[in-house]
Amino acid sequence: MKVAVFSLHNFEKDYLLEANQVKHDLLLFENRLTERSATFARDCDAISIFTGDQANASVLETLQEMGVRHLALRSAGYNHVDLKKAQELGMNVARVPAYSPYAIAEHTVAMILALNRKLIRAHHRVMDLNFSLDGLVGFDMNGKTVGIIGTGKIGRVLARILHGFGCKLLAVDPTEDQELTDQYGLQYTDLETLCKQSDIITLQVPLNKNTRYLIDAPKLQMMKRGVMLINTSRGGLVNTKAVINALKKGHIGAFGIDVYEEEEGLFFEDHSDDILQDDVIARLMTFKNVLITSHQAFLTDTALKNIAETTVYNLDCFAAGKACENIVELAVQKA
């Protein structure tokens, strides 16, 4: 099968080639999939795309006209794909549903600890030979209430880790996991209660029409003064401008993000020689109590290997005309 691979990054290239061996004819492009670059896939049977690629209706129509019938996503999320249009065009879309929930959960905890104990600021001080401890006071995780929004694969792992710290766990999810309640004392509640009672809040849900701006100005106002908010899921879950206002007022004590609602064309690329055009993220970067990572929570050896192997497996299914359990259906809502 001839496959155009878009947004190929150096960190994933070797994993993908190793998983593929010589099964498929891979055309490798660093370019993102856009209206203009879609023509690179001419005469290809399938394409493989990453989270920042544009698979909207017009792009899919262009791809379909050129012969593309299959999309293999190198991600769990699929909000960058117009699934309805893909279905209308008879195009199959397969994702990587679970590459490593541990990678995301562990990165979430790393962000919590780094913000809590002021590790970034402390490191910069020491590098400047400033060994003062003023302004570096944190808090014990033990006994703190953590609200987990979403207890799917990642949320489950996160609950287990935080239980080990001695945290009290609250959660919101349409489907309650009795095992989490029995083993870790996690309590399911509604979003308003979680916002009001949690010292730390993390987001572990997919982005869809029901979850966009799940955290907005009214929800932020419900939260405790000094709350820590962490988002390692999807940028569009949080109204970033509302968060900035809450940070300016001192209502949010710390904010950590690995995802950003306008990250397309920004994250995964080197802009060190450019003038930053995004005023919102530029403002976020001025706060000392904000930690931003560039969508790297998934970036572990295990996750990259699993992503590559599942992507090639999905391509194998397409090529053989076999049913694939990783096909994304319109009804799918939960990652």
N, C-alpha and C positions, 0 to 999 in steps of 0.2 A: 504494500500500500504506500502511495506517495503522500507524504504528510508535510505541511508547512508548519514549522514551530516558531511562533511569535514570542517576543519578549524573552528570549533565552538569555539567562544571566550566567556569568562565569561560575558562580557558586553552584549551579545545578547541571551544567553542561556534562561533566564527566559521569555524573550519576545517570543521566538520561541515556548517554551513549552506551554505558555499561549494561543498563537494563535492556536496551534495544538490540544489542549485538548487531546482527545484520537482518533482522526481521523486516523492518520497514525502511523505505527510502526517505530519510529525514532531511528536509531543507531547513537549515538553521538560520534564523534571523534575530538580530538584537532589537529590531524595530518593533514597536507596539503595533497591534492590529488597530487600524483606523480606516477611514474611508479611502485614503490614498494608498496605504500599504496593503489593503486587501487584495490588490491585483497580484501580489507576490505569490498568491496561492493558486494561480491559474493552472488548470489541469491537475490539481491535487485532489485526492479522494477525501482527505480529512485535514483539519488544522488542529493544533494544540495551542492553547492560550493560557495566560496568567491573569492575575487579579486586576491588573491595570489596563487590560485590553478592552477595546470597544466592540462588543458583539450586539449592536443595536439592530433595529429592523432593516435599515438601509444597507448596513454592512453585510448582514446575513443574506439579503437579496442578491448583492453583488457576488458573494461567495457561491451561492447556489447556482447563479448563472454561469459561473466558471467551472462548475462540476463538483464543488465540495458538498459532501453529504453528511459528514460526521464532524463533531466538535469534541475533542478530548481536553477537558479542563485540568490544569495542574493545580487545582485548589479544591477546597471543600465548598467554598462559597460560590454562588452562581448569579448574584444580583447584577453582574455586568453583562448578562446574556438575556436577550429578549426571548424567553422560553415560548411565549405564545406564537411569535413569528417563526421560531424554529420549528415548532410543531406544524404550523400552516405550510411550511416549505418542505416538510417531510425530512427534516434534519435531526439526526440523533445527537443528544448532548449527554456526555458522561463526565462525572466528576471523581475526585478522590475523597471519599466521605470521611475517612479517618486515618490521616497519615501519622499523627502522634499527638494525642490529647495531652500527654505529659509535657511536651515541648511548650505548648501554649500556657498550661497551668503553671509550670515552673517559672516561665518568664513573668507571668502575672505576679507571682509571689516575690520574684526578684525586684520588680518595680515597687511593690509595697515596701519591702525592706529598705531599698535604696532611698525612697522618699522619706520614710519614717526616720531612719538614722542619718539622714543628710549625707550620704556617702559621696555623692558627686562633689558637693561643696567641700567636704572634708578633704577629699583627694586633692582638689585644686589648691586648698590652703597649704597642705603639706608640701606640695610641689613648689610653692612660693616661700617655703621655710616658715610658714605661719602655723604654729602648733597650738594655737588658742582653741579652747573648746566652746567659747561663747557662741550662742546661736545654733548649737548642734544638738540640743536636747531632743530626744525622741520619746517613744513610749513603749511599754511592754506590750507585745502582741497578746500574751496570755490574759484572758479575761475580756478582751475586746470583742465587740459584736461586728461580725462581717456579714454583709448582705450579698448573696450570690444571685444575680439575675440570670437564670438559665442553668438548669442542672442536667444538661445532656452529657456527652462524653467528656468534654473539658471541665464542665462544672462539677462533675462527680470526682474527678481527680483533684481539683482545687479544694473541694470540701474535705477530702481525706488529708491533704497536706495541712490545711488550716486547722483542722481538728488536732493535729499533732502539735501545733503551737498553743493549744489550749483556748482557742477562740470559740465564742458562742456563734452558732451559724443560723442565719435566716436565709430563706430562699423564696423565689417566685418562679413558677413554671406551670404551664397548663397541665403537665403530667407529673404528679408527685411520685417520688422514688422512695418507697417505704424502707428500702435497705439503707439509704442515707440517714433516714430518721432513726432507725434502730441502731445502726453502728456508730453514728457520729453525733446523735442528738440534734440533727438539723431540723429546724421548724419551718414548715411552709406557711406563708402568709400572703397578704396582698402587697402590691407595690407601694402604696401609701405608707403602710406600717413599716415596711422594710426601710423606706427612705427616712422615716422619722426616728427609727431606733438604731440604725447602723452607724458604727464609727468608721467603717470602711465599706465601700460598695464596689463590686466588680460586675462587669457586663460580659456574659458568655452566651449571647443569643445571635441568631442569624438576622440579617437585614431584609425586611420586607415591608409592605405597605402598612402593616400593623405595628412594626417596631421602629420605623423611622422617627427620629427625635423622641424616642422613648424617654430620654432624659432631656427635659426642656426647662424653661424658667420656673414654672409652677412646681415641678418636681424638685428642682434645686432648692427652692425656698422651703420645701418640707424638710430638707435634710438638716441634721445637726450642724451647728456652727463649728467649723474646723474639720468637717468630714473629709475623708480621703476618697477620691473617685478614680477608678482604674478602668480603662477600656482597651482590651486586647482582642476585641471581636470584629466590629465593623464601625468605621468612622461615622456613618450616617445615623447611628443610634443616639448620638449626642449632638445637641445644638451647641456648637463650639462658641458662638458669640455670646450665648447665655452663660456659658461657663466662664468666659472672660469677665463678664460683668460680676459674677459671683466671686471670682478671684480678686477683682479690684476692691470689692467690699469686705474682703477677708472672710466671707462666708464659707468658701471652700478652703480647707487647710492645705490640701495637696492634690495634684491632678497628674495622672500618668496615662499616656496614650502610646500605643504601638500602631494605631490606625488613625486616619484623619479623613474627614468627609470630602476634602478636596485634594486627596493625595495623588490622584491620577496625573501623571506627568511630572510629579515632584518626587515621590518616594521611589526607591530603587535606582535613582540616577544621581550622578555627581554634578551638583550645581555650585561647587566651591568657587568657580570663577565667574558666576553669574550674579546679577542683582536680583535679590528675592522679590518676586512680584506679588506674592500672597501676603496681604497685610494681616490676615487673621492669624496665620501661624507665626508670622513675624512678631505679633504682639504676645502670643503665647510664650515665645522664646525669651521674653524679657522677665518672666517671673522666675524667681529662685525656687519656688515650690512646685514647679512643673517639670516633669521628666518626659521627654519625647524620644522614642526609638522608631526607626524607619521600617515598620512592618517586618520586624525580624523575629517575632515570637516563635514562629515555626522553624527557625533556622537552626536545626540540629542535624547531625549526620544521619540519625535514624529517620527523621522526617523526610529529608531529601531522598534517601534511598527508597522509602515507601511511596513517595509521590511519583518518582520515576518508574518504579515497578508497576504501580497501579495504572499509571498513564499508558504504559506499553501494553499492559493486560487489556485495557479498554480498547486500544487500537487493534489488538489481536482479535477481540470479539467482533469489532466492526468488520475486519477483513474476512473473517470466517462466516459472517452472517449469523453469529450466535447471540442468544439472549445475554444481556449484561446486567448484572444486579446494580451497577453503578449509574445506570441511566437516570437522568433527572426528569421527573414527571412534573407537570404543572401543579399537581396537588401537594407536592413536597413543600413543607414549610419549616421543618426543623433540621438543623445540621447535626 
